[in-house]
Structure formats: structure tokens, C-alpha cells
Amino acid sequence: MSRPEHQAPPEIYYGDAEAKKYTQNTRNKQIQADMTYRALELLNLPSDEPAFLLDIGCGSGLSGEILEEEGHIWAGVDIAPSMLEVALERDINGDLFLQDIGQGFGFRPGSFDGAISISVLQWLLNAETSHPTSSPPHRLTRFFTTLHSALRNPSRAVFQFYPTSDDQIQLITSIAQKAGFGGGVVVDYPNSKKARKVFLCLFVGGGGTQQQMPKGIEGDDDEQVRFERRREKERKRDVSGKRKNMKDKDWILKKKELYRQRGKEGVPRDSKFTGRRRKPIF
Amino acid sequence: MVRLITHNLLACHVKGCTTNNFPLIFRDVEVELQETEFNPDFIRNMLSRLEWTALINAAKQVGDTSLPPEQPDMMDDELLQKLHHVLMEINVTDGAMVCQNCNHIYPISNGIPNMLLAEHEIG
């Protein structure tokens, strides 16, 4: 199926039905929660201090709940009224705004200690009308410049998003840099198809000490992928019906020992060449 | 919910509206009180970011006059409690916020302000 952001604008895609579905799906919730925790980790807030955070594209408040749990106060913006309605029903504690992030924010300078955004940025990459203010670069510029001024110095903003190509990452990072942000992209599980997650980690200011760029989580397989591999292996064995690759050195030594015990003649003696591979050309 | 803490950080973001665009004026508001946990550290952290006169005026508009008109130098616990009440527990559920410079109206319904702009207002 094609990506949601290619189907319709967010306020239409996340209508009443989709908003409910999104919020009730436990798998969605789990993924959102994992990414929110990771984003918080990347934000690198001072510990034990309640911060005032901005959740960009807060939706029904799934990530906001986690911010609350961690002891932070937050405000959220989203463009889909249905999502915000679900958020109201779920009785969350953040302040909500109906706002198009591509139009920019009106927050006073230095309002927030940090910003997070989960699965949102890709929505800014599609133009809805031909009006000049609707072009992705224009909207991104407006978004990043107003966000930059709304954040404290020093602070961070972390965005998890789903880019379709490297060009998109390039576009986003270059505009963010022009807006005054430092930082760049962090990729978790870069070699996994399913677990791969892209985080844009932006810094406001650095003071005397430059902010350290965080590292992505390495390792190419998460649980799902590992399981997938085992299943693949088992399926292959069933088809061929016999076991493969058993004739390693241990197996050969065992067999030779057995033959000697039985008194078989002409069993080759064991040496350092036993069970070793030949060169491909001889 | 529009709490006064976010109202105090909110300015108008219409194209070209850069001076005198803060604070937004409340109009025809309905207010709801909702108790939240008192967090003195958080309030202390926010102090430097608050615009005191704007906060006092906004509090007046929603019918609360418990805070002193001038920002006191020393913050004792009692004052922090009051500040907490004004900032965190007063929720504006319905009404509107109006920019005093360009008169743009941000309607609030169900506790959610509509910050969307028309095409000609986008900067």
C-alpha cells in the first residue's frame, strides 16, 4: 500500500475513523512509545528537572502521555481535528492547538526546553495547492525558522520521520541548517528493513561546549527480523529433506575414530590438513 | 485546554504582524478549573520565561486577581502556589483570542484554539 502522506493531506487522512483506529491499535501504540522514549533519550534533557516540551504533530497524545509519565509538562500541535478530539476524550494533560506547522508557530522566543515530533515531518514534503506558500521548501523554511526561535538556547529538537529518499533528507537538513540549527540525522538499526528508524536531531546553540552528536543504535536485526530468518532456514530444510553442511572437521575426526575402532584398514592419519578446505584452484 | 502558561508564550503569527502582537486578548471566555499536581521546580524554571504584566492582564480577563501587580523579587511557597494555580489550573475552554495589532481572531472551541491561517496571512 502507498504511504499515508501520498494518499491525502493529514487533516483529511486522519479523519474520525482513522484517528480512532490509529489510537486503538496496540502495535501502533508500542512503536510510537518506543520511538518517543528514544526521542527523549536523544533530547538529552537534564535529569530530574521537569521541562516544558513541544510535541509537534501530537495527534491523540500517545507520545504526550509518555512525556507526562517522565514528569514533563508539554503542549502539542496537530492539524487533524479528529485526532485532537480523540486526545480530548483520552483526557490528557497537555495544551492542544489546532495548527498547521507549515504555517509556522507564534510562540515567543525561548519558550520551550525542547521539541519532539514522531512520524510527522514527511507530511510537509507534499504540496497541496499550487500557491507559493504551499511549496514544501517554503513550508519547511517557515516551520524551522519559527521553531528555532521558539526553543531555548541551548536545547534540542528531535524528529522521527519516514523519508522516501536521500534527497528528502538532504532537503530537510539543508533547510534546517539555514534556519540556524546544528546537528544532523541519526539512523537506528541502519541495516534492518523493519527496525530502521531515522531521527533528525537538531541543536539550538551550543554555548562554549559544542553539543555532541548522538550515535545511532547499531546491530542489523531486531527480534522480528531474527525470527524471520529462522523461519526461512527451517522452511529451506523441509524442502530439501536432508541436513546440510555436517561434514566439518569434528565430524570427520569422529568418523575416522569409529573406523579405526572397528579395525578398518587404510584410514588416513589425522593431520593439520584434515577437514581443511582446498584452494579454489589447484 | 488553553492554560495561562501557554497563553503567556503565545504571540500572533500572521504575516507581517511583528510588533505589538503579544499578548493575545481573551474575548468571551468560558473558564474551567482543573486541579493539577503542584510542581514548584517547574514553576521556578518557567519564571524567567514569563511576561509578568501580560500574565496579570490575562488573569484579570479570566477573572483571577490573586497575583500581585508587580513581579516580586523573592518567591516564597505561598506565592508559588498561587502562581501554580493561575498558570496551570485555569483552563479556557471556549471563546477567542484576538491579536491587538492585526485583529486576527483565534477561536477557541472545546478547549482547542484554532491557529490556522488563511492563505494571504501565511508568512
Interface residues (C-beta under 8 A of the other chain):
Chain A: E49 P50 A51 F52 I73 A75 V77 I79 P81 L84 E85 L88 N93 G94 D95 L96 F97 L98 Q99 D100 Q103 G104 F105 G106 F107 R108 G110 S111 D113 H131 T133 R142 T146
Chain B: M1 V2 R3 I5 T6 L9 L10 A11 C12 H13 N21 F22 T36 N39 D41 F42 N45 M46 R49 E51 M88 N110 G111 I112 P113 N114 M115 L116 L117 E119 I122 G123
